[in-house]
Every structure is written in C-alpha cells, then in structure tokens.
Amino acid sequence: MDFRRIGEVTWELAPEGGMRVPGRVFASASLFAKAEADQALRQVANVAHLPGIVEASFAMPDIHWGYGFPIGGVAATDVAAGGVVSPGGVGFDICCGVRLLASALREEDFRRRRVDIMGELDARIPRGLGKGAVAAKRLLDEVLERGAAAAVEAGFGVPHDLERCEERGTSAGADPGAVSARARERGSGQLGSLGAGNHFLEVQVVDRVEDPGAAEAFGLAPGMVTVMIHCGSRGLGHQVCTDYLADMGRAMNRHGISVPDRQLACVPVLSKEGEAYLGAMAAAANFAWANRHVLAHATREAVAAALGTSPAKTGMELVFDVAHNLAKVEEHRVGRYSRRLCVHRKGATRAFGPGHPALPPGLRDWGQPVLIPGSMGTASWVLRGLAGNPAFATAAHGAGRVMSRSAAKKTRGGREVMHDLEAEGITVRPGSVSLLAEEAPFAYKDVDAVVDVCARAGLAAPVARLRPIGVVKG
C-alpha cells in the first residue's frame, strides 16, 4: 500500500479499490514502520470501505493489529446517509477505559507504608479470569440501566465522582433487554473486578508537569501519588460483541452490504439490528463505568485501611474516567455542515477541546483530560483535549503493543519480569506470575513517543507524566 507522508506526523493512503475515503495515520517514522510490520495498515484501508464513512479512516499513533478494525482505529459514519455501526469498531471489551485518582499522599508516604498499602490492594482488588467481585450480583440490572449512578446509590463512591466521568458514568440509550442471558451470566459476579490481560491497578507518582494550569485544574501536583485503574466490561461486554457480530454477519446481505473482511460485519445505524446493538453496547458500557467506579471505591478503602485512617482523609479524588472502546452518536462538522455521526473509537479516547458543553465547569476552560497508560514499568500520561482536533476529537489510548503475548512470554519469563520491575523500585502484586511476561515493558511501544505524536498532530496536549511505583495485575 502506498501511504505517503502529508505532514510532519501524518501519513495518507489515497482511496483505491472500494475505499470510500482515504486512510490516515498519525505517527512518527519509527511508529509508522511498526504499524507496517503487523498488517494494521491493511486494516486501516479495509475500514475505509464502510458504508457512510466520512473524512477518513483514521489511526492513532499507538496503532496495532486488532479484530476487524486496528486497535487505535477511528471511523465516523453519517447516520442520515446510511452510515453503519460495526462491533469490530468497538471491540470485545466494550467501554474498556481508564480511571485516575489523585491523593493527598506523597511518594515518601507510599514508600514508608508500601508493604501495607500494596498488601491491602492485593487483598481487596479481585482480578484474574472468571468470577470475583466487590459488588453484589443483585446490582446487575440497575447497573446495566444506569451505570456508575447505580453504583453510587448502592454506596460505592460519592455523587461528586460522576462529575468527573465521561458521560457522567452513564451511557444514554442503554437497553438491558438487548443483552443476552449468556452475557448476563458471564458478567454476573464480576462487578468490581480487574480481569486479566493488560488490565491493571497502578500506584503512580506525578514526576513531571508540562502544563501547570491544566494540572492544577485536574487536581494534580508534582510528587503526588495517584492511582490508575484500567479495565472494562469483563465477560459481559465480550459476549455482547460476540452475539452481535453473529447477528450482523447474517443481516448484511439483507441490507446489501459487502465489506472486505468479515470481521467488519456491520449494519446501518438506523436499522433494527443497529439499534439493538447500540442499546446492548450502551448497557455493557454502563457495566464498565460501574466496574471502574466500584474498584475506585475499593481502592480508597484499601489505602485508608493501610494508613489506619478514613477514606476521606486519603484525599483520593477522581481526576477523570475515560473510555477507549465505544461507538457514540455525536455531532461533528464535516466540510461546511454539522452532521450526526456514529464515531467508532477502538483503542482510542475521546478528547473534547476547551469549551465543549459535555465537559464539567471545572474542566471546560482546559479541555477534557485524556488518560494514556504506558506499559507496566514505564510512564503513563495525562493530556488535555484541544480545539481543532483533526480526527473527530480523538486521541491515542495507550502505548500500543509491538510484540504478541506469546512472543513476549518466549522472550522473558514472568519471574524475570517481576524481578526487573522490583529492581526499578516498582512493587508488583500479580494475580499470575507467569502472565506478567505478556505485559512486560518490552512488549509495548514507547509511550513518550506516542504522546509526542499526539501533541504534534494536534490531537491532545501533554499535562503531566506519571511514573509507576506499585502494580496490581491480573
């Protein structure tokens, strides 16, 4: 494929074959070369075939191969013009995302009570495959309907937390009735759990501030201890995706839709199948919002117990909670006109700029916090959304894999990875030592390079860099 460089960090593939729009990738030369190596660029071109797609098939700098869409893929379809929705453009872990908590602790406070804090987190944070949760099964129906708000009513967290959640922690249009019995069964008993894979709870310290004004507005300061939680909708979201991929695969012929990859199964947004999927997806998203909310509550209680104080005295306030696997109907300008678009963000984060009405008053002057976790053992970043974002108000979601899980395990064993991290002053509490190797730092791209491209491309601006000091893994 003949991608050509059209800007400092922008690459474009002109439409060819059945492509309806160009493919456009934001990357440095080295990151682009990594995308070329794993067939992710072919997926960018495939996505450009979707009915109703507008502007371009975009990819963020952390792009790598995924199911149908590349991870880091962004596509917006025009709802009124037959635009489609594709579960592959959301992914199996619906509403997987990141929540960041600030605290009143300094790094020296953590080091002094490190064993106690990590011990309490280890004991209180369910993780790994299968079941295990903080919240009761009886909350499932309420959570599917109302997301994090239902968790707050059940005594997890405080109402103010909702102000600092994307969509206030509740996805509109949820239809719990569109969630299958099998999906409910898989999610039952998992509310308030990390799962496995690349999901984690990480204790971090703010080691550099790039934008003091924005950092202050977000509640961050140099030397502050923070906690980042990365997880999603567990087995429930995975099953919703599985169910609707099958339904849409059968329905495409009825709608006269043909795509170059069956993993891009899709139907018009304004169809019976499209509306059912969006309702089920929103319900799964509500499960994910509530899941991170409950885990944050357990984190506050764990830290308080370790310090022998109350959760309130830990100063653990929510900075923000963002999703990076969703499709949302939003208004965006395309050419001269504002259009109602179904924006797929798969491994990509919403990044609304200053003044956007969806942002709470305390953040509106600065833009939305964008949370970009790095690999275990490297840095994570907080950025802020910018006006004039060239990709439907979207930024990267992480470092992005550069090595498969199986290849990573062959490179270095889990105990070796754990020893390396401990030697760097990072305390590790793994659910499975052997699985640590899958998430080793060398399996991921350089998160600092990803953030640099985000800034140079006008996707989001750096606010603060966070360094890990403790990790709880599935």
N, C-alpha and C positions, 0 to 999 in steps of 0.2 A: 504493500500500500504506500502511496506517495504522499505522506504527510510533509508539508513544508512549513518552515518557521515563518510566522507572520508578525511576530512581536518578540520582545525580549524573552518572555516565558510562555508564549502561546504558539501552538502548532495546529495546523488545519489540514484536513483531508477534504478535497472538493467532492461534491456528490458524484457518485459513479454507480452504475447498475441501477438498482431500485432505491438507492438512498434518496430521501426526500429533502434532506438538509445536510450541511457539512458536518464532519466530525471535528471537534475542537478540544484540544488537550492543553491544560495549564501545567507546565513542567520545565525544569531546567534541562540542559542537555543530558546530564547524568541520570536524572529521574526518568526522562523520556526513553533513554536506552533500556532502562529496567522494564518499562512498560512494553517495549517492543519484544522483549525476551519471553514473555509469558502469554502471548496471544490476546492480551487485554485490548490492544488497539483494534483487532478484528471485531471484538465485541462493541467497541465504540461505533464502528461502521454499521454493524448489524442493528443497533438501536436506532440509527438514523432512518431505518425503513419503517418505523412505526407509523400507522395512520394518524394524521393530525399533529404530528410533531412539528414544533416551530423553532426557529432561530438556529439551533444546532443540537447535536448530540454531544454533551459536554462530559469531560472527565477532569477530576481534581488531581492535584499533584501526588496523592497517595494511591493512585490507580493501580489495581492488580486484578487478575482474573477472578471472575465470580460466576454465579449461576445466571445465564442469560445476559443480564447487564454486567459490566465490570463493577467491581467494588470501587467506589469513587465516581460512579456514573450518575449523571443528571439529565433528565429529559422532561420537557414540558409539552403537553398536548392540548390543543384547543378544544375545549369541551363542546362548544356550539358547532364545531366543524367536523364532528365525528371522531374527535380525539379519543384515544384508548387509555385504559388503565391496565398495567401489567404487573402481576405479583412478583415477577422476576426483577422488576424495577424497585421493589421494596425489600425483598429478601425474606429468608425464612425466619429470622429473628426480628419480627415486626417491632418497631419502636425501640430497638436497642439504642442505648444512649448513655450519656454521662451526667452525673450529678456531682457538684463540687461544694464542699462545706468549708467555710473559714472557721477559725477558732481563736480563743484567747491565749493559746499555748505558743511558746517559742521553741525553737529546736532544742535548746538546752533542757527545757521542761520534759520534752519527749525522751531525750537521751537518759535523763535521770530516772524516768519511770517506764522505760522502754519495755522491759520484761512484763510488767503488769498490764500495760496498755495492749501490747500485742497478744498477751495471753487472753485477755477479756474479748478482744476482737476474734481471736481464733475460736473461742468457745461460743460466741453469740452469733456469728455470721454463718448461716448454713450455705454450703457450697458443694460442688461436685454434681455428677449425673444423678438423675432420678429425683426423688422427693426430698423434702426437708425445707422447713419454712419457719418464719417468725409469726405470721398471722394465721388465724383460723380459717379453715375451709369454708365456713359459712359466709365469709365476706365475698366469695367469688362473684355472685350475681350482682351485688352492689358495685363492686369494683369494675366489672365489665361495662356497666351502665355509666358510672360517674368517675372512674379513675381515682386519682390521688385525693379528691374531695371525700370520697367514701372512706379512704384510709384515715384521713384527719378526723372524721366523725366517729371512727372506731377507736380513737385515742392515740393514733400514731402521728407524731409531729404536731405542728401548730398551724392554724389557718394562715398566718403570715407567710409560711413556706410556699403557699400556692402562688403568691405574687411573683416569686422568682422561678417559676416553672414555665417553660414553653407551653402555650395554650392553657396556662394555669393548671396543668396536670390533668386535663380532661379533653379528650378528642371529641369534637362535635360529630353528631350523626351516628354514634355507636348503635349497633343493632345486635344485642346479645343473642337474639333468636337466630341470627345468621351464623352463629358459632356452633359447630357440630358437637355432638355428645362426646366424640372421641377427643376433640380439642379440649373440652371442659375436663374430661377425665385426666388428660395429660397435665393440665395446669393445676388441677386440684392438689392441694398440699404443697404448692411451690411458691406461694405468695410471700415474698420476703426471703429470697434466696439468690445467690450469685450464679449458680450453674457452673459450667466448666469452660474449656477453651480459652479464649482471650479475655474472659471476664475477670474482674478483679476489684478489690478494695485496696486503695493505696494511700498510705500516710506520706505526705509530701511537705516540703518547706518552700516558701517563696524565696528563691535565691537571686532573682533579678526582676526589677520592674522597668519596663520600657516606656510606659505611659502613666505617669504618676496620677494625673487627673482621673483617668478611667479606672485605675486600680483602686483609688480611694472610693469612687462611686460604687465599685463592685464589692468593696469591703475587704480588699487585700492590702497587705503591707509587707515590706522586706522582713525576712526572718520568721514570718508567721507559719505555723503548722496548719496544713489543710488536709482534707480527706476527699479523695476522688473515688466515686463508685461507678463502675462500668458494667452494665448488664441490660437485659431486655425482657422479652415476654415468655421466656422459657419454652417448655413443650407446647403450651397453648398456642403461641404465635407460630411455631414451626408447623403445627397441624393445620392451622388456618391457611397458611401458604400452600401446603400440600393439597388440601381439599380443593382450593380454588384454581390451582394450576390444572388439576384434572378437569374441573368443570369448564374452564376456559378453553382447554385443548379440544374438548368436544364441541364447544359453541362457535369456534372461529369460522368453520365452514358456513354455518347459518348466517353469519354476519359478513361473509365474503372477504375474510381477512387472510392474508398469506404473509408469513414472516420467514426470514432466512434461517432461523434457529427455533426449534420447538420450545426451547426454554424461554422464549419471548412470548409465550401464549398470552393473548390479550383480547379484550372486548371493548366496545365503546363505553365510555363513562356513563352515557345516558342509555343504558340498556339494563334489562332485568339482572343479568349476571354481573354487570359492572357495579350497579347499586348494591347488590348483595355483598360483593367483595368489599367495597368501601365501608359498608356497615360492620362487617366482621373484622376488617382490618382496624377500624377505629376502636372496636371493643377490645381487640388484642392490645392495641396501643394503650388503652386505659389500664389494662393489666400491668403493662410495663411501667407506666407512670407511677402506679401504686406500688409496684415492686421496689423501685428505687426509693420511693418515699418511706416505705416500711424499713428498708435496710438503713436508711439515714437515721431513722428513729433508733434502731438497734445500735447503731454506731455511737450516737450521743450517749445512750445508756451505758455502753461498754466503756467509753472513755471516762464517764463520770464515776463508774464503779471502780475503775483502776486508780482514780485520783482520790477516791473517798469523798466525793462532793456531789452536787446535784447537776443534772444535765444543763440547767440554765447557767450555772457558773462556769461551764466549759467554754462559753461564748461561741458555741458552734452554730453559726448562721448560714443559711443556704445562699450561695453566690448565684447559682443558676442550675437548671436542669435542661439539657437539650437532647433531642432525638437525632439519630442519623440513619434511620431506615423507615421512611414513610412516603406515602403519596398524599399530597394535600391539594385541594382545590383553592387556588389563590388568584388574586387579580395582579396582573403584571402588564407592563407596556410592551407591546411588540410593534415595532415601527411607529406609526403615528397614533395608534389606538391602544386603549387598555382592554385586555382580554381576560376571560375567565379560563384559567389553565389548570390542568392536573399536573402538578410538579412532582415527579418522581425523584427522590433523593435516596440513593442506595450507597451507604458508606459515605454520606455527605451530609453536612449540617446546615440548617437554616441560619442565615447571617443577616438579619434585617439591620439596616443602617439607622443613623440618628433620625429622630422624628417619627419613626414608624408607629402608627397607632396601636399596634399589637404589643408594644413594649410598656412595662410599668413606668410610672412617672419618674422614679429614681434612676432609671436607666435610659430614658428616652433621649436625653441630650447626648448620650455617648454611643449608642448603638447596642445591639444585642451581644451579650457575652457568647463567645464561641469557644468551646472546650475541645482541645485536641490532645488526647493522651498519646504519649510515646510508648515505646516498648518497655517491658519490665526492666528496670535498671537504668533507664535513660530518662530524659526530661519529658515533661508534659507542658502544654502552653495554654494560656488564656489569651484570646484575641477579642476584638470587637468588630461587629459588622460595619460596613462602610456604605455610604450612598454611592450609587452608580455602579454597583456590583454587576459584572458582565455576564453572570450565569444564574439569573433569577434568584438573587440574594442567597447564594450558596457558597460554602467554604468546605475545606477538607475536614475529615473526621478523625484522622489519626496518622500514624507513621506509614501504615500500609505494609503488608507482607512482601518480602523479597525472596523468601525461601518457604517451601511447603513444610507442613508439620512433620511429615515422615523424614524429609531431608534434614530438618533441624535435629530430630532425635538421633539420626545417624552421625551427626557432626559432634555432638557433645551430650553426655548423659545428664539426667536430672540432678543427681547429686553434685556433679561437677558445676552445673549452672548455679545451684544453691550455694555452693562454696564460693564461687566467684562473686555472687551478689553480697554475701555476708562479708567478704573481704573488702568490699567497697563501702561498708557501713550500712547496708540495706538489710534489715531484719525480714526474714521470709517465713511465712506460716502457710505451707502448701496443703491443699486437700490431697494431692497426689504428687509425691516427689518425682515420679517417673514422667509425669505430664509437664513438669516445669520446662523440660528441654524444648517442647513445642513452641513455647513463648519466649525463648531466650532472646536477648537483645540483638544478636547477630541475624536473627530470622526476619528482622524488620528494616525498613528504610530509615534514614537519618531524619528524625522528626524536626530538627532545626532547619534542615534543607526544605522540608515540606512547608514549614511556616514561612520561610523566606520567600518561597514562590507565591504563597497566598498574599503576602504583603505586596510583592512586586506586580502581581496580576490585578490588584485592587479588589481582592475577594474579602480580606479582613486584615486588620492591623494588630500587631503584637501589643499585648498589655503587660503580661507577666510570665516568667518562666518558673516552673515548679520542679524541684528535684526530689526524687523518691528517697524515703528513709525507712519505710516499712511496707511490706506487701502481704496481703491475704489473697491466696489464689485457690481456684477450684481444682 
